[in-house]
Amino acid sequence: MDDSDDRVRVWLVERDLDQRNLVTLVYATPDGDRRYRRQLSSAALDRGADVTAATTVAPADLEPVEDPDRRKQYAEEARRVADDRDPDEPL
């Protein structure tokens, strides 16, 4: 069974670097209600790991965004990125 139709497009809305040189990428749905978090080492990024404006994920990989202010922020940023970038465009 092909579940590719079940995948959800999410847009890059946040990128953080912590003290351990881990980069956390947060992608959100256009309404800001759900997010997908991905962590990469900064070394992986240096080696060319793909970070694109958008990605598609399985619905089970999304988590709810509980904070209403954060939902609004994510929705605004997702809309901005979607308007300005192609989904496969590297960022």
PDB file of N, CA, C and O in Angstrom:
ATOM      1  N   MET A   1       0.844  -1.182   0.000  1.00  0.00           N
ATOM      2  CA  MET A   1       0.000   0.000   0.000  1.00  0.00           C
ATOM      3  C   MET A   1       0.888   1.245   0.000  1.00  0.00           C
ATOM      4  O   MET A   1       1.835   1.338   0.781  1.00  0.00           O
ATOM      5  N   ASP A   2       0.578   2.195  -0.877  1.00  0.00           N
ATOM      6  CA  ASP A   2       1.355   3.429  -0.979  1.00  0.00           C
ATOM      7  C   ASP A   2       0.743   4.485  -0.069  1.00  0.00           C
ATOM      8  O   ASP A   2      -0.396   4.905  -0.272  1.00  0.00           O
ATOM      9  N   ASP A   3       1.508   4.912   0.941  1.00  0.00           N
ATOM     10  CA  ASP A   3       0.987   5.911   1.872  1.00  0.00           C
ATOM     11  C   ASP A   3       1.545   7.301   1.586  1.00  0.00           C
ATOM     12  O   ASP A   3       1.458   8.182   2.442  1.00  0.00           O
ATOM     13  N   SER A   4       2.123   7.518   0.387  1.00  0.00           N
ATOM     14  CA  SER A   4       2.718   8.820   0.090  1.00  0.00           C
ATOM     15  C   SER A   4       1.680   9.933   0.098  1.00  0.00           C
ATOM     16  O   SER A   4       2.014  11.085   0.375  1.00  0.00           O
ATOM     17  N   ASP A   5       0.419   9.605  -0.205  1.00  0.00           N
ATOM     18  CA  ASP A   5      -0.634  10.618  -0.180  1.00  0.00           C
ATOM     19  C   ASP A   5      -0.958  11.060   1.233  1.00  0.00           C
ATOM     20  O   ASP A   5      -1.543  12.126   1.424  1.00  0.00           O
ATOM     21  N   ASP A   6      -0.591  10.265   2.228  1.00  0.00           N
ATOM     22  CA  ASP A   6      -0.891  10.589   3.617  1.00  0.00           C
ATOM     23  C   ASP A   6       0.128  11.555   4.221  1.00  0.00           C
ATOM     24  O   ASP A   6      -0.075  12.053   5.328  1.00  0.00           O
ATOM     25  N   ARG A   7       1.204  11.818   3.515  1.00  0.00           N
ATOM     26  CA  ARG A   7       2.259  12.666   4.066  1.00  0.00           C
ATOM     27  C   ARG A   7       1.809  14.124   4.102  1.00  0.00           C
ATOM     28  O   ARG A   7       0.965  14.550   3.314  1.00  0.00           O
ATOM     29  N   VAL A   8       2.389  14.875   5.031  1.00  0.00           N
ATOM     30  CA  VAL A   8       2.005  16.264   5.270  1.00  0.00           C
ATOM     31  C   VAL A   8       3.202  17.165   4.974  1.00  0.00           C
ATOM     32  O   VAL A   8       4.313  16.899   5.432  1.00  0.00           O
ATOM     33  N   ARG A   9       2.973  18.224   4.211  1.00  0.00           N
ATOM     34  CA  ARG A   9       4.047  19.186   3.947  1.00  0.00           C
ATOM     35  C   ARG A   9       4.165  20.134   5.136  1.00  0.00           C
ATOM     36  O   ARG A   9       3.174  20.688   5.611  1.00  0.00           O
ATOM     37  N   VAL A  10       5.394  20.307   5.601  1.00  0.00           N
ATOM     38  CA  VAL A  10       5.688  21.228   6.698  1.00  0.00           C
ATOM     39  C   VAL A  10       6.819  22.153   6.253  1.00  0.00           C
ATOM     40  O   VAL A  10       7.648  21.788   5.419  1.00  0.00           O
ATOM     41  N   TRP A  11       6.835  23.357   6.826  1.00  0.00           N
ATOM     42  CA  TRP A  11       7.776  24.406   6.423  1.00  0.00           C
ATOM     43  C   TRP A  11       8.713  24.748   7.569  1.00  0.00           C
ATOM     44  O   TRP A  11       8.315  24.744   8.734  1.00  0.00           O
ATOM     45  N   LEU A  12       9.971  25.048   7.226  1.00  0.00           N
ATOM     46  CA  LEU A  12      10.971  25.384   8.236  1.00  0.00           C
ATOM     47  C   LEU A  12      10.603  26.697   8.916  1.00  0.00           C
ATOM     48  O   LEU A  12      10.458  27.729   8.260  1.00  0.00           O
ATOM     49  N   VAL A  13      10.454  26.648  10.238  1.00  0.00           N
ATOM     50  CA  VAL A  13      10.045  27.839  10.989  1.00  0.00           C
ATOM     51  C   VAL A  13      11.034  28.226  12.080  1.00  0.00           C
ATOM     52  O   VAL A  13      10.962  29.332  12.617  1.00  0.00           O
ATOM     53  N   GLU A  14      11.956  27.329  12.412  1.00  0.00           N
ATOM     54  CA  GLU A  14      12.893  27.626  13.502  1.00  0.00           C
ATOM     55  C   GLU A  14      14.142  26.768  13.341  1.00  0.00           C
ATOM     56  O   GLU A  14      14.080  25.617  12.908  1.00  0.00           O
ATOM     57  N   ARG A  15      15.279  27.361  13.702  1.00  0.00           N
ATOM     58  CA  ARG A  15      16.558  26.639  13.666  1.00  0.00           C
ATOM     59  C   ARG A  15      17.366  27.111  14.862  1.00  0.00           C
ATOM     60  O   ARG A  15      17.593  28.309  15.029  1.00  0.00           O
ATOM     61  N   ASP A  16      17.807  26.164  15.704  1.00  0.00           N
ATOM     62  CA  ASP A  16      18.569  26.498  16.911  1.00  0.00           C
ATOM     63  C   ASP A  16      19.820  25.634  16.992  1.00  0.00           C
ATOM     64  O   ASP A  16      19.829  24.487  16.547  1.00  0.00           O
ATOM     65  N   LEU A  17      20.870  26.202  17.565  1.00  0.00           N
ATOM     66  CA  LEU A  17      22.120  25.491  17.823  1.00  0.00           C
ATOM     67  C   LEU A  17      22.336  25.462  19.325  1.00  0.00           C
ATOM     68  O   LEU A  17      22.286  26.502  19.983  1.00  0.00           O
ATOM     69  N   ASP A  18      22.579  24.264  19.876  1.00  0.00           N
ATOM     70  CA  ASP A  18      22.801  24.181  21.326  1.00  0.00           C
ATOM     71  C   ASP A  18      24.292  24.061  21.643  1.00  0.00           C
ATOM     72  O   ASP A  18      25.135  24.090  20.747  1.00  0.00           O
ATOM     73  N   GLN A  19      24.600  23.927  22.935  1.00  0.00           N
ATOM     74  CA  GLN A  19      25.996  23.890  23.388  1.00  0.00           C
ATOM     75  C   GLN A  19      26.742  22.646  22.906  1.00  0.00           C
ATOM     76  O   GLN A  19      27.972  22.639  22.867  1.00  0.00           O
ATOM     77  N   ARG A  20      26.016  21.610  22.545  1.00  0.00           N
ATOM     78  CA  ARG A  20      26.652  20.375  22.079  1.00  0.00           C
ATOM     79  C   ARG A  20      26.803  20.343  20.562  1.00  0.00           C
ATOM     80  O   ARG A  20      27.090  19.298  19.979  1.00  0.00           O
ATOM     81  N   ASN A  21      26.605  21.499  19.930  1.00  0.00           N
ATOM     82  CA  ASN A  21      26.683  21.618  18.471  1.00  0.00           C
ATOM     83  C   ASN A  21      25.639  20.780  17.748  1.00  0.00           C
ATOM     84  O   ASN A  21      25.878  20.284  16.647  1.00  0.00           O
ATOM     85  N   LEU A  22      24.472  20.627  18.385  1.00  0.00           N
ATOM     86  CA  LEU A  22      23.336  19.996  17.725  1.00  0.00           C
ATOM     87  C   LEU A  22      22.428  21.094  17.189  1.00  0.00           C
ATOM     88  O   LEU A  22      22.089  22.045  17.892  1.00  0.00           O
ATOM     89  N   VAL A  23      22.050  20.940  15.947  1.00  0.00           N
ATOM     90  CA  VAL A  23      21.133  21.883  15.322  1.00  0.00           C
ATOM     91  C   VAL A  23      19.739  21.263  15.359  1.00  0.00           C
ATOM     92  O   VAL A  23      19.531  20.150  14.877  1.00  0.00           O
ATOM     93  N   THR A  24      18.800  21.988  15.931  1.00  0.00           N
ATOM     94  CA  THR A  24      17.414  21.542  15.952  1.00  0.00           C
ATOM     95  C   THR A  24      16.647  22.338  14.914  1.00  0.00           C
ATOM     96  O   THR A  24      16.595  23.567  14.961  1.00  0.00           O
ATOM     97  N   LEU A  25      16.055  21.615  13.979  1.00  0.00           N
ATOM     98  CA  LEU A  25      15.218  22.223  12.951  1.00  0.00           C
ATOM     99  C   LEU A  25      13.771  21.961  13.324  1.00  0.00           C
ATOM    100  O   LEU A  25      13.412  20.836  13.673  1.00  0.00           O
ATOM    101  N   VAL A  26      12.949  22.977  13.255  1.00  0.00           N
ATOM    102  CA  VAL A  26      11.523  22.820  13.523  1.00  0.00           C
ATOM    103  C   VAL A  26      10.779  23.191  12.250  1.00  0.00           C
ATOM    104  O   VAL A  26      10.902  24.304  11.739  1.00  0.00           O
ATOM    105  N   TYR A  27      10.010  22.241  11.754  1.00  0.00           N
ATOM    106  CA  TYR A  27       9.131  22.450  10.612  1.00  0.00           C
ATOM    107  C   TYR A  27       7.706  22.441  11.140  1.00  0.00           C
ATOM    108  O   TYR A  27       7.389  21.663  12.041  1.00  0.00           O
ATOM    109  N   ALA A  28       6.839  23.290  10.598  1.00  0.00           N
ATOM    110  CA  ALA A  28       5.459  23.364  11.078  1.00  0.00           C
ATOM    111  C   ALA A  28       4.482  23.323   9.910  1.00  0.00           C
ATOM    112  O   ALA A  28       4.808  23.681   8.778  1.00  0.00           O
ATOM    113  N   THR A  29       3.277  22.875  10.227  1.00  0.00           N
ATOM    114  CA  THR A  29       2.197  22.917   9.247  1.00  0.00           C
ATOM    115  C   THR A  29       1.831  24.380   8.990  1.00  0.00           C
ATOM    116  O   THR A  29       2.096  25.233   9.837  1.00  0.00           O
ATOM    117  N   PRO A  30       1.237  24.681   7.854  1.00  0.00           N
ATOM    118  CA  PRO A  30       0.905  26.075   7.540  1.00  0.00           C
ATOM    119  C   PRO A  30      -0.003  26.756   8.563  1.00  0.00           C
ATOM    120  O   PRO A  30       0.034  27.978   8.703  1.00  0.00           O
ATOM    121  N   ASP A  31      -0.809  25.984   9.274  1.00  0.00           N
ATOM    122  CA  ASP A  31      -1.678  26.585  10.295  1.00  0.00           C
ATOM    123  C   ASP A  31      -0.984  26.726  11.645  1.00  0.00           C
ATOM    124  O   ASP A  31      -1.543  27.302  12.578  1.00  0.00           O
ATOM    125  N   GLY A  32       0.251  26.193  11.749  1.00  0.00           N
ATOM    126  CA  GLY A  32       1.021  26.291  12.986  1.00  0.00           C
ATOM    127  C   GLY A  32       0.585  25.336  14.079  1.00  0.00           C
ATOM    128  O   GLY A  32       1.146  25.364  15.175  1.00  0.00           O
ATOM    129  N   ASP A  33      -0.401  24.492  13.812  1.00  0.00           N
ATOM    130  CA  ASP A  33      -0.957  23.602  14.841  1.00  0.00           C
ATOM    131  C   ASP A  33      -0.070  22.401  15.183  1.00  0.00           C
ATOM    132  O   ASP A  33      -0.117  21.884  16.299  1.00  0.00           O
ATOM    133  N   ARG A  34       0.740  21.963  14.208  1.00  0.00           N
ATOM    134  CA  ARG A  34       1.578  20.780  14.434  1.00  0.00           C
ATOM    135  C   ARG A  34       2.993  21.059  13.952  1.00  0.00           C
ATOM    136  O   ARG A  34       3.215  21.871  13.054  1.00  0.00           O
ATOM    137  N   ARG A  35       3.954  20.360  14.574  1.00  0.00           N
ATOM    138  CA  ARG A  35       5.354  20.571  14.207  1.00  0.00           C
ATOM    139  C   ARG A  35       6.089  19.242  14.116  1.00  0.00           C
ATOM    140  O   ARG A  35       5.665  18.221  14.657  1.00  0.00           O
ATOM    141  N   TYR A  36       7.210  19.303  13.406  1.00  0.00           N
ATOM    142  CA  TYR A  36       8.124  18.179  13.258  1.00  0.00           C
ATOM    143  C   TYR A  36       9.504  18.698  13.626  1.00  0.00           C
ATOM    144  O   TYR A  36       9.960  19.708  13.090  1.00  0.00           O
ATOM    145  N   ARG A  37      10.164  18.005  14.541  1.00  0.00           N
ATOM    146  CA  ARG A  37      11.499  18.422  14.990  1.00  0.00           C
ATOM    147  C   ARG A  37      12.529  17.424  14.484  1.00  0.00           C
ATOM    148  O   ARG A  37      12.335  16.210  14.559  1.00  0.00           O
ATOM    149  N   ARG A  38      13.630  17.964  13.968  1.00  0.00           N
ATOM    150  CA  ARG A  38      14.730  17.142  13.459  1.00  0.00           C
ATOM    151  C   ARG A  38      16.018  17.687  14.045  1.00  0.00           C
ATOM    152  O   ARG A  38      16.244  18.898  14.039  1.00  0.00           O
ATOM    153  N   GLN A  39      16.872  16.796  14.556  1.00  0.00           N
ATOM    154  CA  GLN A  39      18.166  17.227  15.089  1.00  0.00           C
ATOM    155  C   GLN A  39      19.285  16.672  14.224  1.00  0.00           C
ATOM    156  O   GLN A  39      19.268  15.513  13.809  1.00  0.00           O
ATOM    157  N   LEU A  40      20.256  17.534  13.967  1.00  0.00           N
ATOM    158  CA  LEU A  40      21.443  17.174  13.196  1.00  0.00           C
ATOM    159  C   LEU A  40      22.666  17.723  13.907  1.00  0.00           C
ATOM    160  O   LEU A  40      22.596  18.750  14.581  1.00  0.00           O
ATOM    161  N   SER A  41      23.774  17.039  13.754  1.00  0.00           N
ATOM    162  CA  SER A  41      25.014  17.617  14.271  1.00  0.00           C
ATOM    163  C   SER A  41      25.458  18.715  13.314  1.00  0.00           C
ATOM    164  O   SER A  41      25.153  18.677  12.122  1.00  0.00           O
ATOM    165  N   SER A  42      26.174  19.683  13.844  1.00  0.00           N
ATOM    166  CA  SER A  42      26.683  20.739  12.963  1.00  0.00           C
ATOM    167  C   SER A  42      27.649  20.143  11.941  1.00  0.00           C
ATOM    168  O   SER A  42      27.783  20.669  10.836  1.00  0.00           O
ATOM    169  N   ALA A  43      28.321  19.052  12.302  1.00  0.00           N
ATOM    170  CA  ALA A  43      29.220  18.374  11.361  1.00  0.00           C
ATOM    171  C   ALA A  43      28.437  17.800  10.181  1.00  0.00           C
ATOM    172  O   ALA A  43      28.908  17.842   9.045  1.00  0.00           O
ATOM    173  N   ALA A  44      27.250  17.266  10.444  1.00  0.00           N
ATOM    174  CA  ALA A  44      26.412  16.743   9.358  1.00  0.00           C
ATOM    175  C   ALA A  44      26.028  17.862   8.398  1.00  0.00           C
ATOM    176  O   ALA A  44      26.001  17.666   7.183  1.00  0.00           O
ATOM    177  N   LEU A  45      25.735  19.023   8.943  1.00  0.00           N
ATOM    178  CA  LEU A  45      25.418  20.163   8.081  1.00  0.00           C
ATOM    179  C   LEU A  45      26.630  20.572   7.260  1.00  0.00           C
ATOM    180  O   LEU A  45      26.501  20.915   6.085  1.00  0.00           O
ATOM    181  N   ASP A  46      27.810  20.537   7.877  1.00  0.00           N
ATOM    182  CA  ASP A  46      29.042  20.875   7.160  1.00  0.00           C
ATOM    183  C   ASP A  46      29.301  19.901   6.016  1.00  0.00           C
ATOM    184  O   ASP A  46      29.881  20.273   4.996  1.00  0.00           O
ATOM    185  N   ARG A  47      28.868  18.647   6.190  1.00  0.00           N
ATOM    186  CA  ARG A  47      29.052  17.626   5.156  1.00  0.00           C
ATOM    187  C   ARG A  47      27.957  17.682   4.100  1.00  0.00           C
ATOM    188  O   ARG A  47      27.965  16.888   3.159  1.00  0.00           O
ATOM    189  N   GLY A  48      27.016  18.609   4.245  1.00  0.00           N
ATOM    190  CA  GLY A  48      26.015  18.793   3.200  1.00  0.00           C
ATOM    191  C   GLY A  48      24.662  18.167   3.457  1.00  0.00           C
ATOM    192  O   GLY A  48      23.915  17.928   2.508  1.00  0.00           O
ATOM    193  N   ALA A  49      24.319  17.893   4.703  1.00  0.00           N
ATOM    194  CA  ALA A  49      22.983  17.372   4.997  1.00  0.00           C
ATOM    195  C   ALA A  49      21.945  18.363   4.480  1.00  0.00           C
ATOM    196  O   ALA A  49      22.093  19.575   4.632  1.00  0.00           O
ATOM    197  N   ASP A  50      20.905  17.831   3.872  1.00  0.00           N
ATOM    198  CA  ASP A  50      19.878  18.682   3.273  1.00  0.00           C
ATOM    199  C   ASP A  50      19.025  19.381   4.313  1.00  0.00           C
ATOM    200  O   ASP A  50      18.431  18.738   5.179  1.00  0.00           O
ATOM    201  N   VAL A  51      18.970  20.686   4.223  1.00  0.00           N
ATOM    202  CA  VAL A  51      18.014  21.494   4.982  1.00  0.00           C
ATOM    203  C   VAL A  51      17.281  22.311   3.933  1.00  0.00           C
ATOM    204  O   VAL A  51      17.851  23.215   3.321  1.00  0.00           O
ATOM    205  N   THR A  52      16.014  21.983   3.733  1.00  0.00           N
ATOM    206  CA  THR A  52      15.227  22.643   2.705  1.00  0.00           C
ATOM    207  C   THR A  52      14.104  23.462   3.331  1.00  0.00           C
ATOM    208  O   THR A  52      13.793  23.320   4.513  1.00  0.00           O
ATOM    209  N   ALA A  53      13.509  24.313   2.520  1.00  0.00           N
ATOM    210  CA  ALA A  53      12.429  25.176   2.997  1.00  0.00           C
ATOM    211  C   ALA A  53      11.248  24.374   3.518  1.00  0.00           C
ATOM    212  O   ALA A  53      10.561  24.800   4.446  1.00  0.00           O
ATOM    213  N   ALA A  54      11.015  23.212   2.921  1.00  0.00           N
ATOM    214  CA  ALA A  54       9.899  22.370   3.355  1.00  0.00           C
ATOM    215  C   ALA A  54      10.301  20.912   3.244  1.00  0.00           C
ATOM    216  O   ALA A  54      11.270  20.563   2.570  1.00  0.00           O
ATOM    217  N   THR A  55       9.549  20.085   3.909  1.00  0.00           N
ATOM    218  CA  THR A  55       9.709  18.646   3.803  1.00  0.00           C
ATOM    219  C   THR A  55       8.331  18.027   3.975  1.00  0.00           C
ATOM    220  O   THR A  55       7.381  18.704   4.369  1.00  0.00           O
ATOM    221  N   THR A  56       8.230  16.753   3.680  1.00  0.00           N
ATOM    222  CA  THR A  56       6.973  16.049   3.925  1.00  0.00           C
ATOM    223  C   THR A  56       7.237  14.950   4.935  1.00  0.00           C
ATOM    224  O   THR A  56       8.267  14.277   4.889  1.00  0.00           O
ATOM    225  N   VAL A  57       6.299  14.777   5.841  1.00  0.00           N
ATOM    226  CA  VAL A  57       6.447  13.793   6.913  1.00  0.00           C
ATOM    227  C   VAL A  57       5.139  13.041   7.099  1.00  0.00           C
ATOM    228  O   VAL A  57       4.072  13.496   6.688  1.00  0.00           O
ATOM    229  N   ALA A  58       5.250  11.891   7.721  1.00  0.00           N
ATOM    230  CA  ALA A  58       4.059  11.122   8.077  1.00  0.00           C
ATOM    231  C   ALA A  58       3.322  11.838   9.204  1.00  0.00           C
ATOM    232  O   ALA A  58       3.961  12.406  10.089  1.00  0.00           O
ATOM    233  N   PRO A  59       2.006  11.824   9.188  1.00  0.00           N
ATOM    234  CA  PRO A  59       1.247  12.478  10.259  1.00  0.00           C
ATOM    235  C   PRO A  59       1.649  12.009  11.660  1.00  0.00           C
ATOM    236  O   PRO A  59       1.603  12.791  12.609  1.00  0.00           O
ATOM    237  N   ALA A  60       2.039  10.756  11.794  1.00  0.00           N
ATOM    238  CA  ALA A  60       2.432  10.226  13.105  1.00  0.00           C
ATOM    239  C   ALA A  60       3.703  10.880  13.632  1.00  0.00           C
ATOM    240  O   ALA A  60       3.967  10.838  14.834  1.00  0.00           O
ATOM    241  N   ASP A  61       4.494  11.486  12.747  1.00  0.00           N
ATOM    242  CA  ASP A  61       5.736  12.143  13.165  1.00  0.00           C
ATOM    243  C   ASP A  61       5.525  13.584  13.628  1.00  0.00           C
ATOM    244  O   ASP A  61       6.470  14.237  14.071  1.00  0.00           O
ATOM    245  N   LEU A  62       4.306  14.076  13.530  1.00  0.00           N
ATOM    246  CA  LEU A  62       3.995  15.446  13.945  1.00  0.00           C
ATOM    247  C   LEU A  62       3.533  15.465  15.390  1.00  0.00           C
ATOM    248  O   LEU A  62       2.867  14.540  15.856  1.00  0.00           O
ATOM    249  N   GLU A  63       3.892  16.523  16.087  1.00  0.00           N
ATOM    250  CA  GLU A  63       3.422  16.705  17.464  1.00  0.00           C
ATOM    251  C   GLU A  63       2.643  18.014  17.542  1.00  0.00           C
ATOM    252  O   GLU A  63       2.932  18.950  16.798  1.00  0.00           O
ATOM    253  N   PRO A  64       1.663  18.088  18.432  1.00  0.00           N
ATOM    254  CA  PRO A  64       0.868  19.315  18.537  1.00  0.00           C
ATOM    255  C   PRO A  64       1.683  20.463  19.127  1.00  0.00           C
ATOM    256  O   PRO A  64       2.589  20.252  19.934  1.00  0.00           O
ATOM    257  N   VAL A  65       1.345  21.665  18.714  1.00  0.00           N
ATOM    258  CA  VAL A  65       1.922  22.881  19.287  1.00  0.00           C
ATOM    259  C   VAL A  65       0.882  23.406  20.269  1.00  0.00           C
ATOM    260  O   VAL A  65      -0.165  23.910  19.865  1.00  0.00           O
ATOM    261  N   GLU A  66       1.175  23.285  21.551  1.00  0.00           N
ATOM    262  CA  GLU A  66       0.191  23.611  22.588  1.00  0.00           C
ATOM    263  C   GLU A  66       0.032  25.113  22.820  1.00  0.00           C
ATOM    264  O   GLU A  66      -1.082  25.591  23.034  1.00  0.00           O
ATOM    265  N   ASP A  67       1.126  25.854  22.780  1.00  0.00           N
ATOM    266  CA  ASP A  67       1.099  27.280  23.113  1.00  0.00           C
ATOM    267  C   ASP A  67       0.485  28.093  21.968  1.00  0.00           C
ATOM    268  O   ASP A  67       0.981  28.031  20.843  1.00  0.00           O
ATOM    269  N   PRO A  68      -0.592  28.859  22.236  1.00  0.00           N
ATOM    270  CA  PRO A  68      -1.244  29.625  21.171  1.00  0.00           C
ATOM    271  C   PRO A  68      -0.334  30.679  20.529  1.00  0.00           C
ATOM    272  O   PRO A  68      -0.424  30.918  19.324  1.00  0.00           O
ATOM    273  N   ASP A  69       0.528  31.301  21.310  1.00  0.00           N
ATOM    274  CA  ASP A  69       1.454  32.286  20.743  1.00  0.00           C
ATOM    275  C   ASP A  69       2.459  31.620  19.817  1.00  0.00           C
ATOM    276  O   ASP A  69       2.798  32.155  18.762  1.00  0.00           O
ATOM    277  N   ARG A  70       2.927  30.458  20.218  1.00  0.00           N
ATOM    278  CA  ARG A  70       3.872  29.706  19.375  1.00  0.00           C
ATOM    279  C   ARG A  70       3.180  29.240  18.091  1.00  0.00           C
ATOM    280  O   ARG A  70       3.777  29.284  17.015  1.00  0.00           O
ATOM    281  N   ARG A  71       1.915  28.792  18.200  1.00  0.00           N
ATOM    282  CA  ARG A  71       1.155  28.389  17.007  1.00  0.00           C
ATOM    283  C   ARG A  71       1.055  29.553  16.019  1.00  0.00           C
ATOM    284  O   ARG A  71       1.252  29.376  14.817  1.00  0.00           O
ATOM    285  N   LYS A  72       0.749  30.739  16.536  1.00  0.00           N
ATOM    286  CA  LYS A  72       0.630  31.923  15.683  1.00  0.00           C
ATOM    287  C   LYS A  72       1.973  32.248  15.030  1.00  0.00           C
ATOM    288  O   LYS A  72       2.034  32.542  13.837  1.00  0.00           O
ATOM    289  N   GLN A  73       3.046  32.194  15.819  1.00  0.00           N
ATOM    290  CA  GLN A  73       4.389  32.462  15.300  1.00  0.00           C
ATOM    291  C   GLN A  73       4.744  31.463  14.197  1.00  0.00           C
ATOM    292  O   GLN A  73       5.239  31.851  13.138  1.00  0.00           O
ATOM    293  N   TYR A  74       4.489  30.182  14.447  1.00  0.00           N
ATOM    294  CA  TYR A  74       4.797  29.152  13.453  1.00  0.00           C
ATOM    295  C   TYR A  74       3.973  29.343  12.183  1.00  0.00           C
ATOM    296  O   TYR A  74       4.496  29.197  11.079  1.00  0.00           O
ATOM    297  N   ALA A  75       2.692  29.668  12.331  1.00  0.00           N
ATOM    298  CA  ALA A  75       1.835  29.871  11.159  1.00  0.00           C
ATOM    299  C   ALA A  75       2.348  31.042  10.318  1.00  0.00           C
ATOM    300  O   ALA A  75       2.408  30.948   9.092  1.00  0.00           O
ATOM    301  N   GLU A  76       2.712  32.130  10.970  1.00  0.00           N
ATOM    302  CA  GLU A  76       3.221  33.298  10.240  1.00  0.00           C
ATOM    303  C   GLU A  76       4.527  32.978   9.523  1.00  0.00           C
ATOM    304  O   GLU A  76       4.715  33.359   8.368  1.00  0.00           O
ATOM    305  N   GLU A  77       5.423  32.284  10.205  1.00  0.00           N
ATOM    306  CA  GLU A  77       6.719  31.955   9.601  1.00  0.00           C
ATOM    307  C   GLU A  77       6.551  30.935   8.484  1.00  0.00           C
ATOM    308  O   GLU A  77       7.197  31.054   7.443  1.00  0.00           O
ATOM    309  N   ALA A  78       5.696  29.937   8.678  1.00  0.00           N
ATOM    310  CA  ALA A  78       5.447  28.942   7.629  1.00  0.00           C
ATOM    311  C   ALA A  78       4.881  29.623   6.385  1.00  0.00           C
ATOM    312  O   ALA A  78       5.275  29.301   5.264  1.00  0.00           O
ATOM    313  N   ARG A  79       3.972  30.546   6.579  1.00  0.00           N
ATOM    314  CA  ARG A  79       3.377  31.283   5.460  1.00  0.00           C
ATOM    315  C   ARG A  79       4.446  32.113   4.740  1.00  0.00           C
ATOM    316  O   ARG A  79       4.485  32.147   3.510  1.00  0.00           O
ATOM    317  N   ARG A  80       5.309  32.779   5.509  1.00  0.00           N
ATOM    318  CA  ARG A  80       6.366  33.602   4.914  1.00  0.00           C
ATOM    319  C   ARG A  80       7.323  32.751   4.084  1.00  0.00           C
ATOM    320  O   ARG A  80       7.658  33.104   2.953  1.00  0.00           O
ATOM    321  N   VAL A  81       7.759  31.626   4.656  1.00  0.00           N
ATOM    322  CA  VAL A  81       8.695  30.753   3.947  1.00  0.00           C
ATOM    323  C   VAL A  81       8.025  30.174   2.700  1.00  0.00           C
ATOM    324  O   VAL A  81       8.644  30.120   1.637  1.00  0.00           O
ATOM    325  N   ALA A  82       6.776  29.744   2.819  1.00  0.00           N
ATOM    326  CA  ALA A  82       6.057  29.177   1.674  1.00  0.00           C
ATOM    327  C   ALA A  82       5.890  30.206   0.555  1.00  0.00           C
ATOM    328  O   ALA A  82       5.960  29.860  -0.624  1.00  0.00           O
ATOM    329  N   ASP A  83       5.671  31.454   0.919  1.00  0.00           N
ATOM    330  CA  ASP A  83       5.509  32.511  -0.083  1.00  0.00           C
ATOM    331  C   ASP A  83       6.825  32.878  -0.758  1.00  0.00           C
ATOM    332  O   ASP A  83       6.842  33.258  -1.929  1.00  0.00           O
ATOM    333  N   ASP A  84       7.930  32.763  -0.020  1.00  0.00           N
ATOM    334  CA  ASP A  84       9.230  33.231  -0.515  1.00  0.00           C
ATOM    335  C   ASP A  84      10.111  32.146  -1.120  1.00  0.00           C
ATOM    336  O   ASP A  84      11.051  32.458  -1.851  1.00  0.00           O
ATOM    337  N   ARG A  85       9.831  30.888  -0.833  1.00  0.00           N
ATOM    338  CA  ARG A  85      10.753  29.808  -1.213  1.00  0.00           C
ATOM    339  C   ARG A  85      10.030  28.652  -1.891  1.00  0.00           C
ATOM    340  O   ARG A  85       8.842  28.421  -1.666  1.00  0.00           O
ATOM    341  N   ASP A  86      10.772  27.934  -2.723  1.00  0.00           N
ATOM    342  CA  ASP A  86      10.289  26.664  -3.243  1.00  0.00           C
ATOM    343  C   ASP A  86      10.500  25.612  -2.159  1.00  0.00           C
ATOM    344  O   ASP A  86      11.446  25.717  -1.379  1.00  0.00           O
ATOM    345  N   PRO A  87       9.637  24.601  -2.098  1.00  0.00           N
ATOM    346  CA  PRO A  87       9.764  23.599  -1.031  1.00  0.00           C
ATOM    347  C   PRO A  87      11.135  22.918  -0.973  1.00  0.00           C
ATOM    348  O   PRO A  87      11.641  22.640   0.114  1.00  0.00           O
ATOM    349  N   ASP A  88      11.737  22.650  -2.134  1.00  0.00           N
ATOM    350  CA  ASP A  88      13.021  21.940  -2.169  1.00  0.00           C
ATOM    351  C   ASP A  88      14.227  22.871  -2.128  1.00  0.00           C
ATOM    352  O   ASP A  88      15.366  22.419  -2.246  1.00  0.00           O
ATOM    353  N   GLU A  89      13.984  24.158  -1.961  1.00  0.00           N
ATOM    354  CA  GLU A  89      15.080  25.126  -1.949  1.00  0.00           C
ATOM    355  C   GLU A  89      15.920  24.981  -0.684  1.00  0.00           C
ATOM    356  O   GLU A  89      15.379  25.008   0.422  1.00  0.00           O
ATOM    357  N   PRO A  90      17.228  24.828  -0.831  1.00  0.00           N
ATOM    358  CA  PRO A  90      18.092  24.725   0.353  1.00  0.00           C
ATOM    359  C   PRO A  90      18.097  26.028   1.149  1.00  0.00           C
ATOM    360  O   PRO A  90      18.059  27.121   0.584  1.00  0.00           O
ATOM    361  N   LEU A  91      18.145  25.888   2.454  1.00  0.00           N
ATOM    362  CA  LEU A  91      18.232  27.060   3.333  1.00  0.00           C
ATOM    363  C   LEU A  91      19.468  26.964   4.197  1.00  0.00           C
ATOM    364  O   LEU A  91      19.724  27.854   5.008  1.00  0.00           O
TER     365      LEU A  91
END
